[in-house]
Amino acid sequence: MAIANRVQSGVSSGAGEAGNVVSLPETIPYFLADRIKAGIIRWRYPPGSSLRETDLAAEYGASRGPVREALRILELQGLVIHAPRRGFKVKHYTADDLRHLYRLRAQLEGEVIDALSRKDVGPLTDALDRTNAAMRAFARKRDLEGYFSTNIEFHQLMIDSTESSVLRTIMHQVNAMSLPIRFLLLSNEFSGRADYAYHQQITATIRAGDFKLARKMTVEHIGVNLGRVIDVYAEALEKQQER
């Protein structure tokens, strides 16, 4: 199965450079968008900061045209905003934005579980087991980047296994918007002793065919993080303003 091969090879069509997984660029604007997106996720370009076309063109050795197209791509993904005569800026989230984003993501992940209930999930759960093992290995090495990328892969495997173009499209948008927050939360708490309980339990529950419980676990898991997300995001913004 394709998902199993992806895990073994370490390549993900869904994560891309933003998740620190190798992928070939389709065009120069998409290649640049992937690189700029990686910087946004890791707060190298923090919320509210200006993304000047001339600066980015010099940084990446490109002309302004492809950079402008790349920024338009990121605008469509919800990571960047544009104001006439002011240019592009990294999206800044309010507390309400974060609540809406996390509640929406929880419900959509629940829909993913529902869609999996009508599939043969054997190959998927085998792939999830391997991904869990990879996450444990990265955590033992205190490899934040590796752990983050593999965590993205874990969720992407489930999305891809639904074989639903609608869910893939919507989840791509929601996940793109959530990645800077998820990276911030993980980097704030990452100690090399990550909590694997959820990933192991959700895999076992899907394998057992208890999709009602799997949906409940998924929604609760994402919801539990919401309170911490709002606090950690606000603290990070405050530190950024002090610099």
BELBELSUL-V975480 format. One record per pair of residues at least 24 apart in sequence whose ideal C-beta (glycine too) atoms are under 10 Angstrom apart, sorted by sequence separation. I is the first residue (numbers start at 1). GAP is how many residues later the second one is. If there is no record, write none. Layout:
# BELBELSUL-V975480
I&GAP  I&GAP
This chain:
# BELBELSUL-V975480
17&24  18&24  32&24  35&24  36&24  130&24  131&24  197&24  198&24  32&25  35&25  128&25  131&25  127&26  128&26  131&26  198&26  32&27  35&27  127&27  128&27  130&27  152&27  155&27  32&28  51&28  31&29  51&29  128&29  32&30  51&30  127&30  128&30  152&30  31&31  36&31  51&31  127&31  148&31  151&31  152&31  28&32  47&32  56&32  125&32  151&32  29&33  33&33  37&33  48&33  124&33  125&33  127&33  128&33  28&34  32&34  33&34  36&34  40&34  45&34  53&34  123&34  124&34  127&34  148&34  28&35  31&35  32&35  35&35  36&35  45&35  52&35  53&35  148&35  151&35  29&36  30&36  32&36  33&36  34&36  37&36  50&36  51&36  52&36  124&36  125&36  28&37  29&37  32&37  33&37  36&37  37&37  40&37  50&37  51&37  52&37  121&37  124&37  28&38  29&38  32&38  33&38  36&38  41&38  50&38  51&38  123&38  124&38  145&38  148&38  27&39  28&39  29&39  30&39  31&39  32&39  33&39  34&39  40&39  49&39  50&39  51&39  144&39  147&39  148&39  189&39  29&40  30&40  33&40  34&40  37&40  40&40  49&40  50&40  121&40  185&40  188&40  28&41  29&41  32&41  33&41  48&41  49&41  120&41  188&41  27&42  28&42  29&42  32&42  33&42  37&42  47&42  48&42  116&42  119&42  144&42  145&42  148&42  27&43  29&43  30&43  33&43  36&43  37&43  47&43  48&43  49&43  112&43  115&43  116&43  119&43  144&43  147&43  151&43  182&43  185&43  188&43  189&43  29&44  33&44  36&44  45&44  46&44  47&44  48&44  115&44  118&44  119&44  154&44  155&44  158&44  178&44  181&44  185&44  188&44  45&45  47&45  113&45  116&45  117&45  118&45  147&45  154&45  158&45  161&45  184&45  187&45  188&45  27&46  33&46  44&46  46&46  47&46  109&46  112&46  115&46  116&46  144&46  185&46  33&47  43&47  112&47  115&47  116&47  143&47  147&47  182&47  185&47  188&47  111&48  112&48  114&48  115&48  116&48  142&48  144&48  151&48  154&48  158&48  181&48  184&48  185&48  188&48  109&49  112&49  113&49  115&49  142&49  143&49  150&49  154&49  181&49  184&49  187&49  40&50  105&50  109&50  112&50  142&50  39&51  40&51  108&51  111&51  115&51  139&51  141&51  142&51  178&51  181&51  184&51  185&51  36&52  112&52  115&52  139&52  140&52  181&52  184&52  111&53  114&53  139&53  140&53  180&53  36&54  138&54  139&54  140&54  111&55  112&55  139&55  181&55  111&56  112&56  138&56  139&56  158&56  180&56  139&57  109&58  136&58  18&59  108&59  111&59  112&59  135&59  111&60  136&60  158&60  18&61  135&61  108&62  109&62  108&63  133&63  136&63  155&63  132&64  135&64  136&64  108&65  109&65  104&66  105&66  108&66  109&66  107&67  108&67  132&67  131&68  132&68  104&69  105&69  104&70  105&70  129&70  132&70  128&71  129&71  132&71  102&72  105&72  128&72  131&72  101&73  104&73  105&73  104&74  128&74  129&74  128&75  129&75  101&76  102&76  105&76  127&76  128&76  101&77  105&77  125&77  126&77  125&78  128&78  129&78  102&79  124&79  125&79  128&79  97&80  98&80  101&80  102&80  125&80  125&81  126&81  121&82  124&82  125&82  98&83  124&83  125&83  93&84  97&84  122&84  93&85  121&85  122&85  91&86  121&86  93&87  119&87  121&87  93&88  121&88  91&89  113&89  117&89  90&90  116&90  121&90  113&92  117&92  109&93  113&93  116&93  117&93  118&93  121&93  117&94  77&95  78&95  116&95  117&95  77&96  78&96  115&96  76&97  79&97  114&97  117&97  77&98  78&98  79&98  113&98  114&98  116&98  117&98  77&99  78&99  113&99  116&99  76&100  77&100  78&100  79&100  113&100  114&100  79&101  110&101  113&101  114&101  42&102  74&102  77&102  112&102  113&102  42&103  112&103  113&103  110&104  111&104  113&104  110&105  113&105  42&106  109&106  110&106  112&106  113&106  41&107  110&107  111&107  107&108  110&108  106&109  109&109  110&109  108&110  109&110  107&111  108&111  106&112  107&112  109&112  110&112  105&113  106&113  109&113  105&114  106&114  108&114  106&115  107&115  103&116  106&116  105&117  106&117  104&118  105&118  106&118  1&119  4&119  7&119  8&119  103&119  106&119  3&120  4&120  7&120  102&120  103&120  105&120  106&120  1&121  2&121  3&121  6&121  7&121  102&121  105&121  1&122  4&122  5&122  7&122  8&122  102&122  1&123  3&123  4&123  7&123  102&123  103&123  3&124  7&124  10&124  20&124  102&124  1&125  2&125  3&125  6&125  20&125  21&125  101&125  102&125  1&126  4&126  7&126  19&126  20&126  7&127  20&127  22&127  99&127  102&127  3&128  20&128  21&128  98&128  99&128  101&128  102&128  19&129  20&129  21&129  19&130  20&130  99&130  18&131  19&131  21&131  98&131  99&131  19&132  20&132  21&132  98&132  15&133  16&133  19&133  47&133  97&133  15&134  18&134  19&134  46&134  47&134  95&134  96&134  15&135  21&135  41&135  45&135  95&135  98&135  10&136  15&136  16&136  40&136  93&136  94&136  95&136  97&136  98&136  12&137  15&137  19&137  41&137  42&137  43&137  47&137  93&137  12&138  14&138  15&138  41&138  42&138  95&138  10&139  14&139  37&139  40&139  41&139  94&139  95&139  10&140  12&140  15&140  40&140  41&140  43&140  93&140  12&141  14&141  15&141  38&141  39&141  41&141  42&141  43&141  92&141  93&141  11&142  14&142  37&142  41&142  42&142  7&143  10&143  13&143  14&143  37&143  40&143  41&143  12&144  43&144  93&144  12&145  14&145  38&145  42&145  92&145  7&146  14&146  6&147  7&147  13&147  12&148  3&150  6&150  7&150  6&151  3&153  4&153  3&154  6&154  14&154  3&155  19&156  3&157  14&157  18&157  2&158  3&158  14&158  18&158  2&159  1&160  15&160  16&160  19&160  14&161  18&161  18&162  15&164  19&164  18&165  47&186  47&189  48&189  46&190  47&190  46&191  49&191  48&192  43&193  46&193  47&193  48&193  46&194  46&195  43&197  46&197
